[in-house]
């Protein structure tokens, strides 16, 4: 799953550094929330990201280095250590990329992308439309308040089409795309599964969750399914949505093993084996 930080959402919307801290902490929490489902795929952004403004007189780069300075002066509690790690992850993104307009320029070279009648063809927004990917935007940017945004996208000689991009600005948005494995009560469990139901053969919930984290989403007849692969046992699994959320706001799924020929071809090509 590919994520991109939306540099266009950094427009100096914080009225002071305190509010800038709140906005950035929210962004860092979103990045931390999706760490398990991004599966070591680097988050992309734009080479101009570091120069975007949080306040009228505070760029992202200036904010970051002020935070590093503050962290060094604090007693390193578990909470502060956790926060520092998140900041270090952002530093990696700031200093090394990868960037959609340089490292992955080939992806959007032949594309045109318009958002609210503005040409955004060289932005992370265009990259999200092309890949496709999920956008991470800074809160309180009036142009990016919607959870799903529409762009007009054209590639090569193909006709223009409307593409919908998932846009994360709140922790609750991030949790909606982070599936949680839940043992099915007597439908697919080993002890009391249905006569026609395939029992789940993974008794380790954490192991099942890892497979679910790296699974590929597919929609069939409006019923969401996710397909995963377990390298150790050389088996494929399908996870069905329970159409419910747990108490923390995560969507729950149950699953069971299937044969390779039951995995859609377009999904099979994307599964890492």
Residue pairs with C-beta under 8 A, 6 or more apart in sequence:
1 34
1 37
1 38
1 39
1 41
1 133
1 134
2 38
2 41
2 44
2 128
2 131
2 132
2 133
2 134
3 34
3 38
3 41
3 43
3 44
3 133
3 134
3 135
3 136
4 43
4 44
4 45
4 100
4 124
4 125
4 127
4 128
4 131
4 133
4 134
4 135
4 136
5 27
5 43
5 44
5 45
5 46
5 49
5 93
5 124
5 135
5 136
5 137
6 123
6 124
6 125
6 128
6 135
6 136
6 137
6 138
6 144
6 167
7 45
7 46
7 48
7 49
7 52
7 123
7 124
8 120
8 123
8 124
8 125
8 141
8 143
8 144
9 137
9 138
9 141
9 143
9 144
9 169
10 49
10 52
10 53
10 54
10 60
10 138
10 141
11 52
11 53
11 141
12 53
12 54
12 55
12 56
12 58
13 23
13 54
13 138
13 139
13 140
13 141
14 20
14 22
14 23
14 54
14 55
14 58
14 140
15 55
16 55
17 55
17 58
17 63
17 66
19 55
20 54
20 55
20 58
20 63
21 63
21 67
23 54
23 138
23 139
23 140
24 54
24 63
24 67
24 138
26 139
26 169
26 170
26 171
27 136
27 138
27 139
28 83
28 86
28 87
28 89
28 90
29 171
29 174
30 136
30 168
30 169
30 170
30 171
30 173
30 174
31 43
31 86
31 89
31 90
31 136
32 86
33 171
33 174
33 175
33 178
34 168
34 174
34 177
34 178
36 178
36 213
37 177
37 178
37 179
37 213
37 214
39 213
39 214
39 272
42 93
42 97
42 98
43 93
43 136
44 97
44 98
44 99
44 100
44 103
44 104
44 124
44 127
44 133
45 93
45 97
45 99
45 100
45 124
46 99
46 100
46 101
46 123
46 124
47 97
47 99
47 101
47 102
48 101
49 60
49 93
49 94
49 99
50 59
50 60
50 61
50 64
50 94
51 59
51 60
51 61
52 59
52 60
53 59
53 60
54 60
54 63
54 138
60 94
61 94
64 87
64 90
64 91
64 94
67 87
68 87
68 91
71 80
71 83
71 84
71 87
74 80
76 84
97 103
98 104
100 107
100 108
100 123
100 124
100 126
100 127
101 108
101 122
101 123
104 127
107 127
107 130
107 131
108 121
108 122
108 126
108 127
108 130
110 155
110 156
111 121
111 126
111 129
111 130
111 153
111 154
111 155
111 156
112 119
112 121
112 153
112 154
112 155
112 160
113 119
113 120
113 121
113 123
113 125
113 126
113 129
113 130
113 151
113 152
113 153
113 154
114 120
114 121
114 151
114 152
114 153
115 125
115 143
115 149
115 150
115 151
115 152
116 143
120 126
120 151
124 135
125 135
125 151
125 165
126 151
126 153
127 133
128 134
128 135
128 165
129 151
129 153
129 163
129 165
130 153
130 155
132 163
132 165
133 165
134 165
134 166
134 167
134 168
134 177
135 144
135 149
135 165
135 166
135 167
135 168
136 167
136 168
136 169
137 144
137 167
137 168
137 169
138 144
138 169
139 169
139 170
141 169
144 167
144 169
145 169
146 167
147 166
147 167
147 168
147 169
147 173
148 164
148 165
148 166
148 167
149 164
149 165
149 167
150 162
150 163
150 164
150 165
151 162
151 163
151 165
152 160
152 161
152 162
152 163
153 160
153 161
153 162
153 163
154 160
154 161
166 173
166 177
167 173
168 174
168 177
172 249
175 248
175 249
175 250
176 245
176 249
176 250
176 251
178 250
178 251
179 212
179 213
179 215
179 226
179 239
179 241
179 250
179 251
179 252
179 253
180 209
180 212
180 246
180 250
180 251
180 252
180 253
181 205
181 208
181 209
181 212
181 239
181 252
181 253
181 254
181 255
182 242
182 246
182 252
182 253
182 254
183 189
183 200
183 205
183 254
184 200
184 254
186 192
186 193
186 194
187 193
187 194
187 197
187 254
188 194
188 197
188 198
188 199
188 200
188 254
188 255
188 256
189 199
189 200
190 199
190 200
190 201
190 203
193 199
193 200
197 256
198 256
198 257
198 258
199 256
200 208
200 254
200 255
200 256
200 257
201 235
201 256
201 257
202 208
202 211
202 230
202 237
207 230
208 237
208 255
211 228
211 229
211 230
211 237
211 255
212 226
212 228
212 239
212 253
212 255
214 228
214 229
214 272
215 226
215 227
215 228
215 237
215 239
216 226
216 227
216 228
216 267
216 270
216 271
217 224
217 225
217 226
218 224
218 225
218 226
218 227
218 264
218 266
218 267
219 225
220 264
223 240
223 241
224 240
224 241
225 238
225 239
225 240
225 241
226 238
226 239
226 253
226 255
227 236
227 237
227 238
227 239
227 258
227 263
227 264
227 267
227 268
227 271
228 236
228 237
228 238
228 239
228 255
228 271
229 235
229 236
229 237
229 271
229 272
229 273
230 236
230 237
231 273
235 257
236 257
236 258
236 259
236 260
236 262
236 263
236 271
237 255
237 256
237 257
237 258
238 255
238 256
238 258
238 262
238 263
239 253
239 254
239 255
240 253
240 254
240 255
241 251
241 252
241 253
242 251
242 252
242 253
242 254
244 251
244 252
245 251
245 252
246 252
260 268
263 271
